[in-house]
Each structure stands twice: as structure tokens, then as C-alpha cells.
């Protein structure tokens, strides 16, 4: 029989060995995990612009289609520019900006508490000779975070495509935001009204046909996913509105 002291020492040593092994494995796997996260982000941006590639090929496809990555401020000025693998303006690659942090900073900035103006990433792509503008999205659903990307045609008004995903929305209900059936509704919708006012695109409970919303500015909500649908509407408005000044300075004036 082993003494209690022996068992205690043996168990303690095993705990230390296993903990060290797990820690080492985690460190060794971290570069691969980070690469997978990066490729998933590339894939989401491409998917919004109707470029569907396997995750393993997303990095190469992104480099093929991207014209430039920009970061703009709330006044619509470009503060960072990344082209051909080089940062040629600003202090951070737009792709590396954490949108969730910038949205929090936006609230602080509004009340004069932020130390700097938020930076909003913008991806400009050339697909078959047509320019597409892709805006990243971040919001909150029923059970947790929702996110995605929305692509616009060269007028930066007409939606070319979307990609949405979520952390923990209910399967068959709110989780339906990441289906093609829901996302395809956004194609051809517009974020400005006839007078040039920003109105975003609303996700409408009960359906656009049964509402007072102009069909060009709305899509049907997910059945049984009211809170997720409302969160998607809020996410779209809260994120896209940050680009309105840029659009009016750089797109509308060039038409």
C-alpha cells in the first residue's frame, strides 16, 4: 500500500506535468489557431462580395481581389491605407483593427471620453473590373455576439451581398442569419433614400410587404428570431452610418 504522502506527491507531480504539457501544446498550436481565425475573416469579407473560396485559399483570394484596405475616421477622412502588402499611411493595418473596440470607442467619443477618433476599416475590391466596397459589421443578438460583412456596388449605396455569423443564436431561429436564404434578400437593397438621406437596411418583423418600409430599404426578418433580427438591424445601422461622411466626400462627389 502506498502512503498518503506518496499519493499526494504523485498526484501533485502528475498535475504539474499535465499542466505543462497542455500549456506547451497551446503555445505550439497558437500560430495555427491565429492563422485559422485570420483566414475565416478573409473568407467572410470575400463571401460578402460573392467570392466563395475554401478557408484554406482565402488569404490568396483576398490578395487577388483586394485593391486597398482603408481606415477612415468619423469625418470621412482616410487615416490608414494598406496597399500591396504595405502600410503606406497611418499606424495600423485596417484588417487588424478590432471593430468591437472601435464601436465602444465610438460611444466614448460621443461623450468626449475617448482619447482618439475611432477608425473604421473599409475594404475596396476589384471583381471582374467592378469595384466593391466591403464594410465589416459587429453587433449583439439574443444570446451573444453577431457579426458579418456587407458589400456595396461602386455607388456605395446598392448592396452587392452580405455574410453574417453568430456565436450562440438559437438553431432554426436566430441562427438563420447565416443562411444564404436570409442573406440573399439584401442584394439590390439601398442604404440611402431618394433624397440622399442615410436610412440603412431594416430587418422587418412580419415581412416588408406588411410594413410601411419601402421595399428597397428592408428585408424580411428571421421567423421566430425577433431579437436576433432586431440586433441585425441595429448592427447594420450602427456600423454603416460610420461611413456616410466618407461616401458623401468620395463617392457622391465623383458621380
N, C-alpha and C positions, 0 to 999 in steps of 0.2 A: 504493500500500500504506500502511495505517495503521501508525504506530509502536506498539511495545508499550506505551509510556507513554500514548498516546491511547486504546488499547483498554482499559487498566486504568482510566483516569479515566472513560471512557464507561460501563464496566460498573459501577463504583462508584456513579456518579450514578444509573443505572437502578435499582440495588438500593435506593438511598435513596428514590427516587420511588415505586417499587412498595411498599416497606415502609410509607411514609407513607400511600399510598392504601388499603392494607389496614387499617391502624390506624384511619384515618378511617371507613372503611366499617364496621368492627367497632363503633366507638363509636356510629355512627348507627343501627346495627341492634340495639344492646343493649336499648333500651326495648321493641322489638317481641319480642325473644327472651325478656326477662323477663316480658312480658305473656303470651306463649305458655306459659311454664313455670307461671305463676300459674293460667291457665285450665285447664291439664292437671291441676293439683292440685285445683281446684274440681270438675272433671269426675270425678276419682277418688272424691272424697268423695260426690258425688251418686250415682254409679253403685253404690256400696256400699248406698245406701238405695233402690236400684231406681228412680232417676230418671235416665233416659238422655237426654242432650241433646248436640248438637254442641258441640265445644270452643268455637266462636265465641260460643255462647249460655250457656256455663257460669257466667260471672260473674253474669249477670242471674238465672239459675235459682237460684244459690246464695243470692242476696239474697232471693229469693222464699220459699224454703223454710226458711232458717235462722231459728231463734228467738234463739239466742245462742251465742257462742263462749266457752268457758271454758278456763282453765288451772288445773289442780289440782296440789297437792303430794302427796308420798307419804303424808301423813296424811289425805288426802281433803278437805283444805280448799281452797276456791276462792281463788286468789291473783290471777287476772286475769279480767276479764269484758268482753266486747266485744258491744255491742247496737246495732242500727240505725246502723251505721257509726261508732260512737263507743266509745272505750275509757273505760269508766266505773269500772274498778277495775284496779289493777296497773300494770305498767310496759311491757307489750308485748302487742300483739295476738296472741292464741293462734295464729291462722293463720300468723303469721310465725315461730313457734318452729321451729327446726331439730331434728327428732326425733333424728337421728343424734347430735347434740351432747349432747342430754339423756340418751340411753342411755349415752354414755360417762361423763357426769357421774354417772349412777346408780352405776356401778361405783366411781368415785372416792368418792362419798358413802358407800357401804357401808363403805369402809375409812378413813373420816374424812379423806380427802384433798381433798374438794370444798369450795369456798368458799360454796356455796349449795345449797339443796334443788332437785332437778330440777323442771321444770314440764312437765306433761303436757297437751297440747291435747285438748279434747273439744268436739264439735260437736253441738248439740241442734237437731233439725229437726222441723218440723210438716208432715206429709204426709197430707193428707186428714183432718185432725183427730187423727191418731195421732202421738205423739211417738216419734222415733227418736234413739238416741244413737250417734254415729259416732266410732270410735277409730282414729287413724292407726297404721300399722304400718311397721316398718323392721327388716330382718334381712340375712342372708347366705345365698346359695345355693351352688351348686357353683363357678361362675366369677366371681361378683361379687354386687353388691347385689340384694336383692329388697325389695319394699315393697308397700304397699296400704292398705286401709281395711276395717274390719269394722263393720257397723251392727247395732244391737240394738233389739228392740221396747221398749216402755215399761217392761218389767220389768227391763231391763238384764241380761238373762240369756239370752233366746232370740235367736238370730241371725236378723236380717232379711235380710241379704245381705252380700256381700263384693266387693272388687275387688282384684286382685293384678297386679303387673307386675314386670319384671326388667330387668337391664342386659344380661346376656350368657349366659343359660342356653341349653342345647342345644335347638335346634328339634326338635319331635316328642317330646321327653323332658321335662326340667325346665321348658322354656318353656311347657309346657301349663298351668302355674298361672294363666296369664292368659286361659284359655278359659272360656266360660260352663259347659261341661260339668263342669269341675272346681269352679268357684266355686259353682254351684248346689247342690252337695252340702251346703254349710254351712247352708242355710236350715232353720230349725227346730231346729238343734243348740243345746245349752245349755252354759254355762261353769261352772255350779255344780251339785254333786250334790244328792241329796235332803236331805242334812244341812246344806246351805248352804256347803259347802267349795268353794273355787275349784279346778277341775280343768282348765280351758281346753278347747280342742277339739284333738284329736290327728289328725295326718295319718298313717294307718296303712299301713305296707308290707304287701302281701299281702292287704289288704282288711279292713275292720272285721269282716265276718262270720267271718273266720278268726282273730280275736283275742279276747282276754279283755276288751277295752274295751267298755263299754256303748255301744251304737249312738248314743245321744243325745249322746255326747261325742266322736264320731270320724267321720272321712271316709276314703274310700279314697285311698291315695297315687297319685301320678302313675306310670304304668307306665314302668319304666326310669329313673326320676328319683329315686332313693333319697335322694341327698344334698340335692337341692333340696326334696324332701318333708320331710326331717328339719329342714332350715333353716326351712321354713314353720311346722312345729310349734313350733320354738324361738322363732320370731318372735312367734307368737300368744301363747305363754305369757309371754315376756319383756315384751311390750308391754301385754297386757290386765291382767296382775297389778298394774300400777301404778294401776289404777282401783278395785281391790277395796275399799279403805277408803272411797272416795267412794260407791261403791254401797251399802255397808252403812250409811253415815251418812245418805244422802239418798234412797235408793230403797227399800231393805228396810224402813226405819222408817216409810215413808209408805204401805205396802201394807195 
